Amino acid sequence: MSAIDLAILISRVESICVEMGAVLQHAAFSPNIKDRLDYSCALFDAKGELYAQAAHIPVHLGSMAYAMADIVDGIDWQAGDMLVLNDPFLGGTHLPDVTMVAPLFVAGVLVSFVANRAHHANIGASTPGSMPISRTIEDEGLLIPPTLMMRNGERLPAAEEYFSQLQGSDTSGDFAAQVSANRVGLARLEQLVQQRPLAVFLGGIEAINNYGERLARASIAAIPAGRYSFEDFMDGDGFGARDVLIKIQVDVADGQLAVDFSGTSNQVQGNINCPLAVAAAAVYYVVRCLLPAHAPACAGTFRCISLKAPLGSLVNARRPAATAAGNVETSMRIVDVLLGALAQALPERIPAASQGTMNNVAMGNHQTQPGWDYYETLGGGMGAARLTPGLSAVQCHMTNTLNTPIESLEHHYPLRIREYAIRRNSGGHGAQPGGNGLVREFEFLATAEVTLLTERRARGPWGLAGGEAGKAGHNWLDGVELPAKVHISVGAGQVLRVETPGGGGFGVKA
């Protein structure tokens, strides 16, 4: 395959993922998907290897890339099938992220899979927003192992049993939107495959992955060979564990990058544990950032990466560990730790730490009619780099969502936003300053339950090359500071204020 043909094929398969995402966004009911864009779409070959994705959510896509081969293996796939899952220990991330996978058959041959993953604010947890302060996976809502939900295009009873446990038009509408996105992906991919001999298309998939591998090996070979170590801490798990250690050792040699998490804390009682697929997603994301912009998002780029993480540790937890915040908070800290290690090898390229949290806010009321669930993540400060200051009030690293627009939030829920602003002077000082965090202030117009799962409240994101750390975040209710992880009941008129962390600074300010 010529270089031009390969470039065209890469663009065409990526455009299918983009169109799937557009269908999912515009067909969805919930602000979580249609406004925040908390979803991802990708294509996999017949063995479950990634060969295309859109620029959606890194933690979704990296974990799917790591686990899809196991998900699709051993199933007697037929045309018209659709599989659903959210089990973090069987290829998911955390329970709100529901994945749907569908096979493409051409002339009776299994050619590919299309997949999408979307976050549902109601997945059946006892607390609104389905991001509880949990101790086990069973506390976090409806657990769906890989299950065929459709055969020959018809809904199966097994899927109906799962979905019947969830109530609300948003939930059912969002599931339907996910099905529609996969159907569009199948139609567009079939059109593409039929434009050439099947062997040529399959050879093109192989060429994409081989090209990605060459670019990745070249980029890793540009890192000075050696062993680099770094460690950082999670604030806590919400049940008394504090300063939970994440430790990384990185070995770079001959175009290979080996990441070892030995020495990381054991899994904890709270829900900051994560399955290995989530840890892998964070590692893949960092390596992807080192590749040239034209590198395809494919499994080939990960062939030169190896992972070692002790089973039962924070980053490779055993069932039935709670994982709701592992996906959103621990993944962010893994990125910080790996970047900290690589900064020793690439001091001119690696930025200071960004906010290091997704600032998860979940709220709602299941006692009213109709009940409501709301969830969002909040932006913060980006770490500064050698030549550029950090951006302010943006989503960083493992999340790539938008905010919920104030107009949408106030239209759908009994809430009023009293302040939404940049948190001035929260970025770390330096020759290049870190980005500022933000302030988001919610006034409740009715009673509600609120869960906060946040990090970087005990210590701010670190700076580099003499740059100062960004300011830590804070959570407040009516002027009284709240813990980083907390579940509370609020009444009408009360005000929740979330101040997100600033990014670390880079270099000494003259």
Secondary structure by P-SEA (a helix, b strand, c coil): ccaaaaaaaaaaaaaaaaaaaaaaaaaccccccccccccccccccccccccccccccaaaaaaaaaccccccccccccccbbbbbcccccccccccbbbbbbbbbcccccccccbbbbbbccccccccccccccccccccccccccccccccccccaaaaaaaaacccaaaaaaaaaaaaaaaaaaaaaaaaaacccaaaaaaaaaaaaaaaaaaaaaaaaaccbbbbbbcccccccccccccbbbbbbbbbcccbbbbbcccccccccccccccaaaaaaaaaaaaaaaccccccccccccccbbbbbccccccccccccccccccccaaaaaaaaaaaaaccccccccccccccccbbbbbbbccccccccccbbbbbbbbbcccccccccccccccccccccaaaaaacccccccccccccccccccccccbbbbbbbbbbcccbbbbbbcccccccbbbcccbbbcbbbbbbcccccccccccccccccbbbbbbbbbbbbccccc
